[in-house]
Amino acid sequence: MKMTGSVTKRICLACLAALLALTSAGCARSPLDPKDPVSLTVWHYYNGSQQAAFDTLVEEFNDTVGREKGIYVQSYSQGSVSDLESAVRDAISGKVGADAMPDIFSSYADTAYEVEQAGALADLSSYLDQAELDKYVDSYIEEGRIASDGALRIFPTAKSTEIMMLNKTDWEPFAAATGAKLEDLRTIEGVVAAAEAYYEWTDGLTPDVPGDGRAFYGRDAVANYFIIGLKQLGVEVFQVENGKMALNTPKEELRRLGSLILEAADATRVEAGGALAVDRHGFSAYVTKAVRNHPNITVMEGEVTSLPEEGEVLAATGPLTSDALAARLREITGGEEAALHFFDAAAPLVTFESLDMSRAWFASRYDKGTADYVNCALEKEEYQAFWRELCGAEEAEVHGFEDKNVFEGCMPVEVMARRGEDTLRYGPLKPRGLKDPSTGREPYAVVQLRKDNAGGSIYNLVGFQTHLKFGEQKRVFSMIPALRNAEYVRYGVMHRNTYLDSPRLLDRYYRLRSDPRITFAGQMTGVEGYVESAASGFLAAVELARRLVGKEPINFPRETALGALSLYVSDETVKDFQPMNINFGIISPLGHKVRGKRNKNLEISQRSLEMIERLKPEVLG
């Protein structure tokens, strides 16, 4: 990693050469003077033979490329990885007695992110051309783009591969005595069975000392063990879409607790890489059938303009509540100041048969998983023309709308475009990890389309939420070559979403504090997202059902996604309340330090699911 600085930014490749023995051709672009060499400091965590080898590399660089270019590198071991991380944090915070920040340091991504948030990491993008970047694995380079602007802040110097190593000397007598086979170790279940047999076998070797069997399997990190086990069970803890990682724990919590919504979603799922996408018509029919066929549910069709004056009530009318009912809810909850709003937008839908597949191809980013997305390429001139027209396109009038009132998670594509020419290329039109088979390289920009129905006849323009006029949508989006003759099944639309000022109004069970017989659920409570809406409805319904039969409510803890969401929504200390997705920030942190953000989040997820398993008998009982 490279630190910002008036000098060090200009000599990036030379710094990398010190670490990686790369060529320093890029330094020709830098104003270096061999008679007045620049001194660079490198911090690392190498020790013993590794440190000796690294010091030799640095000396060779100083005596050759460094001498020629005018660069002198000084390297210092900070001890262990944790010692290095502590030294970096102390330096960046200006702790008394801390050393000055180095020009280059080794780090895991989570520590680098902290430094990035302090504005101290340099952008390496301008020092590496595409030919140089192509020498590295795309996904490794992509991991270095940790900033929201898509700039390259980290350069990979080492990557780990998980392997299982077997002690052959120990394995052979064990296998001969028990019949164990190497093929048994291909699954987690097989490893568990082998471990049990190994314990019994080693215990039997010393009959005079009972219970001294030995462990068969050791792991380097609980997180790795956990994520591999879940993958074998068909569970993805994280979903990655358009380069962003999201938490899948709430989905898995709801699955384990028997949520009808997740059951319907799984039953009507359509391919979308790691994302959970459904056939909207099939999903709707599945839920409707389950509700109408339930013996304890009576469906009465018609407009509801007020809430019953007596009895238990659960209101889940959504963000588009009718005017009459909305007026009544304002009266109940305390007037206009109790209701907030934001603007939400939906993306257009097009038919698959109308796409020009000569300018598109099926693939998932970095070829991970199945090829579920249609990828529509734009070259530089095409993208720039599209961007200019998008920025100037005529928008449909929406009363009260301003760019600042839009929800970030569903930002209209034209609003995003107005933030800068390259904003879309680092967002929904990011080309990284998507090589066009017709050219063998990544396009300048890529628009992705995802199935909207099980038959694959309709596709959704991913990230293209919009409130442009319908005619403008067709005109501007047709500038995308693959969509030149696209047939639109639905144009993108924008609407105003109304939600309650829940921290002032609701308790942790989504009940109205002033009248607990009234419970609210879904997006109107200020939760954002389909899964979040289902989660709030599930918790509210479970609590109401228990209340009706005289049982105490279940307090889902903040360590679970369900509990964290309800406690955030009802937290009276939240002043500027905004719609909230479930995220790691609202879940209680671990009580101990875990190296690496991914490992930490995996342990949080594991803890959450273990708690849900303990609560499951009571919830479903």
C-alpha positions in Angstrom: 0.0 0.0 0.0 1.2 3.5 -0.8 0.7 6.6 1.4 -0.3 10.0 0.1 2.4 12.6 -0.2 3.7 15.2 -2.6 6.7 13.1 -3.5 5.7 9.5 -2.8 2.6 9.7 -5.0 4.8 10.5 -8.0 7.0 7.4 -7.7 4.5 4.7 -7.2 6.0 2.0 -9.4 9.4 2.4 -7.9 7.8 1.8 -4.5 6.1 -1.3 -5.8 9.3 -2.5 -7.3 10.9 -2.5 -3.8 8.1 -4.8 -2.6 7.5 -7.0 -5.7 10.7 -6.9 -7.8 8.5 -5.3 -10.6 10.0 -3.4 -13.4 10.3 0.4 -12.8 9.4 1.5 -16.3 6.6 3.6 -14.9 9.2 5.7 -13.1 10.2 7.4 -16.3 7.1 9.4 -15.9 8.3 10.8 -12.5 10.7 13.7 -12.0 13.4 11.8 -10.1 17.0 12.9 -9.7 19.7 10.3 -9.0 21.9 13.1 -7.5 19.2 13.9 -5.0 17.6 10.5 -4.2 14.2 10.3 -2.5 14.0 8.1 0.6 11.1 5.8 1.1 10.1 3.9 4.3 8.5 0.5 4.2 6.8 -1.2 7.2 6.2 -5.0 7.0 5.7 -8.0 9.4 8.4 -10.3 8.0 10.7 -12.0 10.5 13.6 -14.6 10.4 14.3 -16.0 6.9 11.4 -14.0 5.4 12.9 -10.7 6.7 16.4 -11.7 5.5 15.0 -12.4 2.0 13.1 -9.2 1.9 16.1 -7.2 3.1 18.2 -8.7 0.3 15.5 -7.7 -2.2 15.6 -4.1 -0.9 19.4 -4.0 -1.1 19.3 -5.3 -4.7 16.8 -2.6 -5.6 18.8 0.2 -3.9 22.0 -0.9 -5.7 20.3 -1.2 -9.2 17.0 0.5 -10.1 17.0 2.7 -7.0 20.5 4.0 -7.8 19.6 4.6 -11.4 16.4 6.4 -10.7 17.2 8.2 -7.5 15.2 6.2 -4.9 16.5 4.8 -1.6 14.3 2.3 0.3 14.5 1.7 4.0 12.5 -1.3 5.4 11.5 -2.0 9.0 9.8 -5.1 10.5 7.2 -4.1 13.0 7.0 -7.7 14.5 3.8 -9.6 14.0 0.8 -8.7 11.8 -1.1 -7.4 14.9 2.0 -5.3 15.9 2.1 -3.8 12.4 -1.6 -3.0 12.5 -1.2 -1.3 15.9 1.8 0.7 14.7 -0.2 1.9 11.6 -3.2 2.9 13.7 -1.1 4.7 16.2 0.7 6.6 13.5 -2.4 7.6 11.6 -4.1 8.8 14.8 -1.1 10.8 15.8 -0.7 9.0 19.1 2.0 10.4 21.3 5.2 8.6 20.9 4.2 6.9 17.6 6.5 6.8 14.6 5.6 8.8 11.5 3.5 7.0 8.9 5.6 5.1 6.4 5.4 5.6 2.7 4.4 1.9 2.1 3.1 -0.7 4.5 1.7 -4.3 4.4 -1.8 -4.7 5.6 -5.1 -6.6 5.5 -7.9 -4.8 3.8 -9.7 -3.8 7.0 -6.7 -1.9 8.3 -6.2 -0.3 4.9 -9.9 0.8 4.9 -9.3 2.6 8.2 -6.4 4.5 6.7 -8.5 5.2 3.6 -11.2 6.7 5.8 -8.6 9.0 7.2 -7.9 10.2 3.7 -4.3 8.9 3.8 -4.1 6.3 1.0 -2.9 7.3 -2.5 -4.7 6.4 -5.7 -2.5 4.0 -7.7 -4.7 4.0 -10.8 -2.8 6.6 -12.8 0.5 4.7 -12.4 -0.6 1.3 -13.8 -1.9 1.0 -17.3 -4.2 -1.8 -18.4 -1.4 -3.9 -19.8 0.3 -3.9 -16.5 -2.9 -4.7 -14.6 -3.7 -7.6 -17.0 -0.7 -9.4 -15.6 -2.5 -9.9 -12.3 -5.7 -11.8 -11.4 -8.6 -9.5 -12.0 -10.3 -10.2 -8.7 -7.1 -9.5 -6.8 -6.8 -6.1 -8.4 -10.5 -5.5 -7.8 -10.1 -6.1 -4.1 -7.8 -3.1 -4.0 -10.6 -0.7 -5.0 -11.9 -0.2 -1.5 -13.0 3.4 -1.9 -16.4 4.5 -3.1 -14.8 6.3 -6.0 -13.4 3.1 -7.4 -9.8 4.2 -7.1 -7.1 1.5 -6.7 -5.8 1.9 -3.1 -4.3 -1.5 -2.4 -1.9 -3.5 -4.5 -1.8 -7.3 -3.9 1.5 -8.6 -2.7 0.3 -12.0 -1.3 -2.8 -14.1 -1.5 -3.7 -17.2 0.5 -5.2 -20.5 -0.7 -7.0 -22.8 1.7 -5.7 -26.4 1.6 -6.0 -29.5 3.7 -2.7 -31.1 4.7 -2.6 -34.7 5.8 0.0 -36.5 7.9 0.6 -39.5 5.8 2.7 -41.3 8.5 -0.3 -41.1 10.9 -3.0 -41.6 8.2 -1.8 -44.9 6.8 -2.0 -47.0 10.0 -5.3 -45.3 10.9 -6.8 -46.1 7.4 -5.5 -49.7 7.5 -7.1 -50.3 10.9 -10.5 -48.6 10.3 -11.0 -48.7 6.5 -11.0 -44.9 6.2 -10.5 -43.6 2.7 -9.2 -40.3 1.3 -12.4 -39.9 -0.6 -14.2 -39.6 2.7 -12.5 -36.2 3.3 -14.2 -34.5 0.3 -17.1 -33.3 2.4 -17.4 -31.7 5.9 -19.6 -34.7 6.9 -16.8 -37.1 5.8 -14.2 -35.1 7.8 -16.5 -35.2 10.9 -17.0 -39.0 10.5 -13.2 -39.5 10.1 -12.5 -37.4 13.1 -14.9 -39.4 15.3 -13.3 -42.7 14.1 -9.8 -41.3 14.6 -10.6 -40.2 18.1 -11.9 -43.7 19.0 -8.9 -45.4 17.3 -6.3 -43.3 19.1 -8.2 -43.7 22.3 -8.0 -47.5 21.9 -4.3 -47.4 21.4 -3.9 -46.7 25.2 -6.6 -48.8 26.9 -5.1 -48.1 30.3 -5.8 -44.3 29.8 -9.4 -43.8 28.8 -10.6 -40.7 27.1 -7.2 -39.7 25.6 -8.1 -39.9 22.0 -6.5 -37.3 19.7 -8.1 -34.6 17.5 -8.0 -35.5 13.7 -8.6 -32.0 12.2 -7.4 -28.5 13.1 -8.3 -25.3 11.3 -6.6 -22.0 10.9 -9.7 -19.8 11.3 -13.2 -20.5 12.5 -14.5 -18.2 9.7 -13.0 -20.4 7.0 -14.5 -23.5 8.5 -17.9 -21.8 8.9 -18.1 -20.4 5.4 -17.1 -23.7 3.7 -19.6 -25.7 5.8 -22.4 -23.3 5.0 -21.6 -23.4 1.3 -21.9 -27.3 1.4 -25.3 -26.8 3.0 -26.3 -24.5 0.2 -26.2 -21.3 2.3 -24.3 -18.2 1.1 -23.7 -15.9 4.1 -22.7 -13.0 1.9 -24.1 -12.0 -1.5 -22.1 -9.9 -3.9 -23.8 -7.9 -6.5 -22.2 -5.1 -8.6 -19.1 -5.4 -6.5 -20.8 -4.7 -3.2 -21.1 -7.2 -0.4 -24.3 -7.6 1.6 -25.2 -9.6 4.6 -27.3 -12.7 4.0 -27.8 -13.6 7.7 -31.4 -12.2 7.9 -32.5 -14.4 5.0 -31.1 -17.5 6.7 -32.6 -16.5 10.1 -36.0 -16.2 8.4 -35.5 -19.5 6.6 -34.7 -21.3 9.8 -37.8 -19.8 11.5 -40.2 -21.0 8.8 -40.9 -17.6 7.1 -43.5 -18.0 4.4 -41.9 -15.1 2.4 -38.5 -16.8 2.3 -40.2 -20.1 1.4 -42.0 -18.5 -1.5 -38.8 -16.7 -2.6 -36.8 -19.9 -2.6 -39.6 -21.7 -4.5 -39.8 -19.1 -7.2 -36.2 -18.1 -7.4 -34.6 -17.2 -10.7 -30.9 -17.3 -11.5 -29.1 -14.1 -10.4 -25.6 -15.1 -9.4 -25.4 -14.7 -5.6 -28.4 -12.4 -5.3 -31.9 -13.7 -4.3 -34.2 -12.7 -7.2 -37.7 -14.1 -7.8 -40.2 -14.6 -10.6 -42.5 -11.8 -9.4 -45.7 -13.4 -10.7 -44.9 -16.8 -9.4 -43.9 -15.3 -6.0 -47.1 -13.3 -5.7 -49.2 -16.3 -6.6 -47.4 -18.5 -4.1 -48.0 -16.1 -1.2 -51.6 -15.4 -2.2 -52.5 -19.0 -2.4 -50.9 -19.7 1.1 -52.9 -16.8 2.6 -56.2 -17.6 1.0 -56.0 -21.3 1.8 -55.1 -20.8 5.5 -58.0 -22.0 7.7 -57.5 -19.1 10.2 -57.4 -16.3 7.7 -60.4 -14.6 6.1 -59.6 -12.3 3.2 -62.0 -9.3 2.8 -61.3 -7.2 -0.4 -61.9 -3.5 -0.4 -60.3 -0.2 0.6 -59.4 0.2 4.3 -59.8 3.9 5.3 -59.3 3.6 9.1 -58.2 1.2 11.7 -60.6 -0.8 14.0 -61.3 1.0 17.2 -61.1 -2.2 19.2 -59.1 -5.4 19.2 -55.6 -6.2 18.1 -54.5 -4.6 14.8 -51.4 -5.2 12.6 -51.1 -2.6 9.9 -48.8 -3.5 7.0 -50.1 -1.3 4.2 -46.7 -0.5 2.7 -45.2 2.8 1.7 -48.0 3.6 -0.8 -50.8 3.7 1.8 -54.0 5.3 0.4 -54.6 8.9 1.2 -57.6 8.2 3.4 -55.8 5.7 5.6 -52.6 7.8 5.6 -54.6 10.7 7.0 -56.1 8.5 9.7 -52.7 7.1 10.6 -51.3 10.7 11.0 -54.1 11.4 13.4 -53.3 8.3 15.4 -49.6 8.8 15.5 -49.5 12.5 16.2 -49.8 14.5 13.0 -47.6 15.4 10.0 -44.4 15.5 12.1 -44.8 11.7 12.8 -44.6 10.8 9.1 -41.4 11.1 7.0 -40.8 10.3 3.4 -38.2 9.5 0.7 -38.4 8.9 -3.0 -37.9 5.5 -4.4 -37.5 4.4 -8.0 -37.9 1.2 -10.1 -35.9 0.0 -13.1 -37.3 -0.7 -16.6 -38.1 -4.2 -17.8 -37.3 -5.4 -21.4 -38.0 -8.6 -23.4 -35.1 -10.9 -24.0 -36.0 -11.5 -27.6 -35.6 -7.8 -28.4 -32.0 -7.7 -27.2 -29.1 -7.5 -29.7 -27.0 -10.4 -28.4 -24.2 -9.5 -30.9 -23.3 -6.7 -28.4 -24.1 -8.7 -25.3 -23.2 -12.0 -23.6 -24.1 -14.2 -20.6 -21.6 -14.1 -17.7 -21.3 -13.4 -14.0 -18.5 -11.2 -12.7 -15.1 -12.9 -12.7 -17.0 -16.0 -14.0 -18.1 -16.8 -10.4 -21.1 -19.1 -10.1 -23.4 -19.5 -13.1 -23.7 -17.1 -16.1 -26.9 -15.5 -15.0 -26.5 -11.9 -16.3 -26.8 -10.5 -19.8 -23.9 -8.1 -20.1 -24.2 -5.2 -22.6 -20.9 -3.6 -23.6 -20.2 0.1 -24.3 -17.0 1.4 -25.6 -15.6 4.8 -24.5 -17.2 6.9 -27.1 -20.6 5.1 -26.7 -20.5 5.5 -23.0 -19.6 9.2 -23.1 -22.4 9.9 -25.5 -24.8 7.9 -23.4 -23.7 9.7 -20.2 -24.1 13.2 -21.7 -27.6 12.4 -22.9 -28.6 10.8 -19.6 -27.4 13.8 -17.6 -29.5 16.1 -19.8 -32.6 13.9 -20.3 -36.0 15.2 -19.3 -37.4 13.9 -16.0 -41.0 13.2 -15.1 -42.3 15.7 -12.6 -42.7 14.3 -9.1 -44.0 16.8 -6.6 -41.5 17.6 -3.9 -38.6 15.6 -5.4 -35.1 16.8 -5.1 -31.9 14.8 -5.6 -31.1 15.0 -1.9 -34.4 13.3 -1.0 -33.7 10.1 -2.8 -32.8 6.9 -1.0 -29.2 6.0 -1.7 -30.0 2.3 -2.1 -32.4 3.0 -5.0 -30.9 6.1 -6.5 -32.1 7.0 -10.0 -29.4 6.3 -12.6 -29.7 9.9 -13.9 -29.1 11.3 -10.4 -26.0 9.1 -10.1 -24.8 10.2 -13.5 -24.9 13.9 -12.5 -22.3 13.2 -9.8 -19.6 12.8 -12.4 -18.7 11.2 -15.7 -17.1 8.1 -14.2 -19.6 7.6 -11.3 -21.6 5.0 -13.2 -18.5 3.2 -14.4 -17.6 2.6 -10.7 -21.2 1.7 -9.9 -23.9 -0.2 -11.9 -21.9 0.0 -15.2 -18.6 -1.2 -13.7 -16.8 -3.4 -16.3 -14.3 -5.1 -13.9 -14.4 -8.9 -14.1 -16.5 -9.0 -17.3 -14.5 -9.8 -20.4 -16.3 -9.5 -23.7 -15.8 -12.8 -25.6 -16.0 -11.0 -28.9 -12.9 -8.8 -28.1 -11.2 -10.8 -25.3 -11.0 -7.7 -23.0 -13.1 -5.7 -20.6 -15.3 -3.0 -22.3 -15.2 0.6 -21.1 -18.5 0.1 -19.4 -21.1 -2.7 -19.0 -24.8 -2.6 -18.4 -26.1 -5.8 -16.7 -29.5 -7.3 -17.1 -31.0 -9.9 -14.7 -33.9 -12.3 -15.2 -37.3 -11.0 -14.0 -39.3 -14.2 -14.5 -38.6 -17.9 -14.4 -39.0 -18.3 -18.1 -36.2 -15.8 -18.8 -38.4 -13.9 -21.3 -38.2 -10.6 -19.3 -35.1 -8.9 -18.0 -34.5 -6.1 -15.5 -31.9 -3.4 -16.1 -29.8 -3.7 -13.0 -29.1 -0.4 -11.2 -31.3 1.6 -13.7 -33.9 2.9 -11.3 -35.1 6.1 -13.0 -37.8 8.8 -13.1 -37.1 10.0 -16.7 -40.1 10.5 -18.9 -41.0 7.3 -20.7 -40.1 8.6 -24.1 -36.7 9.8 -22.7 -36.1 6.4 -21.2 -36.5 4.7 -24.6 -34.4 7.4 -26.4 -31.5 7.4 -24.0 -31.4 3.7 -23.0 -31.5 2.8 -26.7 -28.0 4.4 -27.0 -26.8 1.2 -25.2 -25.9 -0.9 -28.3 -27.6 -4.1 -27.1 -30.8 -2.2 -26.2 -31.0 -0.3 -29.5 -34.3 -2.1 -30.4 -35.3 -3.2 -26.9 -39.0 -3.7 -26.3 -40.1 -2.3 -22.9 -42.5 -4.3 -20.8 -42.4 -1.6 -18.1 -40.7 1.7 -17.9 -39.0 2.9 -14.8 -41.1 4.9 -12.3 -40.6 6.9 -9.2 -42.9 7.3 -6.2 -42.9 8.8 -2.8 -42.5 6.4 0.1 -44.0 7.4 3.4 -42.7 5.9 6.7 -43.2 6.5 10.4 -40.9 8.3 12.7 -40.5 4.9 14.4 -37.9 5.8 17.1 -40.5 8.2 18.6 -43.5 6.0 18.0 -42.8 2.2 18.1 -41.3 -0.2 20.6 -39.1 -3.2 19.8 -42.1 -5.3 18.8 -43.2 -2.6 16.3 -46.1 -1.7 18.6 -47.4 1.8 18.9 -46.2 3.1 22.3 -49.3 5.2 22.8 -51.6 2.3 21.9 -49.9 -1.1 22.1 -52.9 -2.9 20.6 -51.8 -1.4 17.2 -48.7 -2.9 15.6 -47.1 -1.8 12.4 -44.9 -3.9 10.0 -43.1 -3.6 6.7 -41.6 -0.7 4.9 -43.8 1.9 6.6 -41.9 1.3 9.8 -38.7 2.6 8.3 -37.0 -0.6 7.3 -35.7 -0.7 3.8 -35.6 -3.7 1.5 -37.8 -6.8 0.8 -36.0 -9.0 3.3 -36.1 -6.3 6.0 -39.8 -5.8 5.4 -40.4 -9.5 5.8 -38.3 -9.6 8.9 -40.2 -6.8 10.6 -43.5 -8.5 9.6 -42.3 -11.8 11.0 -41.3 -10.4 14.3 -44.4 -8.3 14.7 -46.7 -11.3 13.8 -44.9 -13.7 16.2 -45.2 -11.2 19.0 -48.9 -10.6 18.3 -49.7 -14.3 18.0 -48.1 -14.9 21.4 -49.9 -12.0 23.0 -53.2 -13.3 21.8 -52.7 -16.6 23.7 -51.2 -14.9 26.8 -47.5 -15.7 26.2 -44.6 -13.3 26.9 -43.0 -11.8 23.8 -39.7 -13.2 22.5 -36.9 -10.7 22.8 -34.7 -11.3 19.8 -31.3 -10.1 20.9 -29.2 -7.4 19.2 -26.8 -10.2 18.3 -29.4 -11.4 15.7 -30.3 -9.5 12.5 -34.0 -9.7 13.4 -33.4 -8.2 16.9 -30.9 -5.6 15.7 -33.3 -4.2 13.2 -36.2 -3.9 15.6 -34.0 -2.4 18.3 -32.6 0.2 15.8 -36.1 1.1 14.5 -37.3 1.6 18.1 -34.2 3.4 19.4 -35.3 6.7 20.9 -31.7 8.1 20.7 -31.8 8.0 16.9 -32.4 11.6 15.9 -32.2 11.8 12.1 -34.2 8.7 11.3 -33.7 7.3 7.8 -34.8 4.0 6.1 -32.4 1.3 7.3 -31.1 -1.9 5.7 -29.9 -4.7 8.0 -26.1 -4.3 8.3 -23.2 -5.3 10.5 -23.1 -1.8 12.0 -26.4 -2.3 13.9 -25.6 -5.8 15.2 -23.8 -6.1 18.5 -20.0 -6.4 18.0 -18.0 -9.5 19.1 -16.5 -9.4 22.6 -13.1 -10.2 21.2 -10.8 -9.0 18.4 -10.8 -11.0 15.1 -8.2 -10.4 12.4 -9.8 -9.3 9.1 -13.2 -7.8 8.4 -14.5 -10.9 6.6 -13.5 -13.2 9.4 -15.1 -10.9 12.0 -18.4 -10.7 10.0 -18.5 -14.4 9.6 -18.2 -14.9 13.3 -21.0 -12.4 13.9 -23.1 -14.4 11.4 -22.3 -17.7 13.1 -23.2 -16.3 16.5 -26.5 -15.0 15.1 -27.5 -18.3 13.6 -26.6 -20.2 16.8 -28.9 -17.9 18.8 -31.7 -18.4 16.3 -31.4 -22.1 16.6 -31.7 -21.8 20.4 -34.8 -19.6 20.0 -36.4 -21.7 17.2 -38.3 -24.2 19.5 -39.9 -21.3 21.4 -40.7 -19.3 18.2 -42.3 -22.3 16.4 -43.8 -23.9 19.6 
